[in-house]
Amino acid sequence: MTERVDQGERIPFRHSIQLKFALTYIVIIAAVLILLNTYPVLVSQDLVFRSKANMLHSQASVIANTIAQTEKLSAETVRGYIEPLDYMGQYRVLVTDQFGLILYDSDDLRATEGRYAMLSEVVAALRGYDVAASEYREAAFHSRAAVPVIYRDLTIGCVYIYEYDTEQAQLLLDIQQNLRSISLVVCVVVLLMSIVFSKALTRRIAALLGAIRRVREGEYSHRVDIRGRDELSQLAGEFNQLTDRLQTTEEVRRRFVSDASHELKTPLASIRLLTDSILQTEGMDLDTAREFVSDIGEEAERLTRISEKLLTLTRMDSAVQVEEVPVDVRAVLEKVEHMLTPLADESGIQVETELEKGCMVLATEDDLYQIAFNLMENAVKYNVPGGQVMVALRGIGDLVILTVEDTGVGIPEEDLPKIFDRFYRVDKARSRAAGGTGLGLSIVKDTARQHGGAVTVRRREGGGTCFEVAFPRWYPEGGELPCSDD
């Protein structure tokens, strides 16, 4: 079964990343130390083996060449040749005849003269082969060499040399012991350093983890300070930027909820006041009651408009994917113009349009209708009596540009950057009187951005405001679609 750790629970040390880092360092160093304790020793042994085998072979060859001066070997002649060479005490030297009978043995204590040498090296040498070998066992080097004694191309005997060396073996043991001592010290140092380094690393990770938990609890203003130029410091920077955005989003959300509550509370309060007036006034005449009911209907319509626009903004905030299709912007603008004609006529506003044909964008007809309707309705509502609204549609390069201008009082320069904020209104009293919610331009901006477009606003020379919406132009496959009046 897999053991799970709750998000707020302290992680056990056996599962901590600190232990994993420390074990990683220790395993790597342990592997290096094992290699350090084996490879040099093996190389040293190999060098000693080769040097001793070569040396004994050379000595045996010298002795063999020295005694190979007579046709038949005897104990007296062999002793007479060997003893002046002064090998006594360094090696054990055996000399045999062609049958393997020992004629000379430098180790007098063994008393092997007159016996047959039952050694594999001697047998190989009597067959004409040179033999040399060395091995390490029982804390000593055991080295041997055997060469044939040849007289006029005939093997008349062999020379066998054996060496038992404990001095070089002890030297090798000392090297091993020194390496082990050094390895032990290195292990202790590595263990301490791995604990320190892993703790320093995990401390930074723990700081990030603690910051994440604090932000999870709603403390969006918390920031983590991790210095350096490595990946953890970059991660900390990304975390701080994320919390910045979360804090901004949370502030926008709270302001949005507050503004929405305030906007909804106003018509609700009006409806409550009007209904209380109807209920508390006895003998109210029919015309007054009808007027109150009409006012209630207007406030209800205002609530409906606010709710619909809030739903529209919620849909865009949730990034719901919509199926985009090629849409003729001119046809959409003509529908909007037809719908707003009664409102414009009522206010004495003249709507002028200059719409090019063939201007296609990839979007939805409802979204384009909403953009155009909001901009053109505002241009009519917030105009002066007898004013004008100019709507233009044209294609410029790879863009389709929609321009809506009015001859109204305009927007103060300091308010231009804020007019796309939700529930922001330049003149709150006039906006409410005109039925505005402060959400239309926010919907325009978000809807245009959802389809790859952008909205800009500027004051118009001579008074009024100019809104401009730019969309990427759509071309059919295999050719261009010109924007012209033809």
Buried (B, 14 or more C-beta within 10 A) or exposed (E): EEEEEEEEEEEEEEEBEBBEBBEEBBEEBBEEBEEBBEEBBEEBBEEBBEEBBEBBBEBBBEBBEBBBEEEEBEBEBBBEBBEEEEBEEEBBBBBBBBEBBBBBBBEEEEEBBEEEBEBEBBBBBBEEEBBBBBEBEEEBBBBBBBBBBBBEEEBBBBBBBBBEBEEBBEEBEEEBEEBEEEBEEBBEEBBEEBBEBBEEBBEBBBBBBEBBEBBEEEEBEBBBEBEEEEEBBEBBEEBBEEBEEBBEEBEEEEEBEEBBEEBBEBBEEBBEBBEEBBEEEEEBEEEEEEEBEEBBEBBBEBBEBBEEBBEBBEBBEEEEEEEBEEBBBBBBBBBBBEBBEEBBEEBEBEBEBEBBBBBBBBBBBEBBBBBBBBBBBBBBBBBBEEBBBBBBBBBEEEBBBBBBBBBBBBBEEEBBEEBBBBBBBBBEEEBBEBEBBBBBBBBBBBBBEBBEBEBEBBBBEEEBBBBBBBBBBBBEEEEEBEBEEE
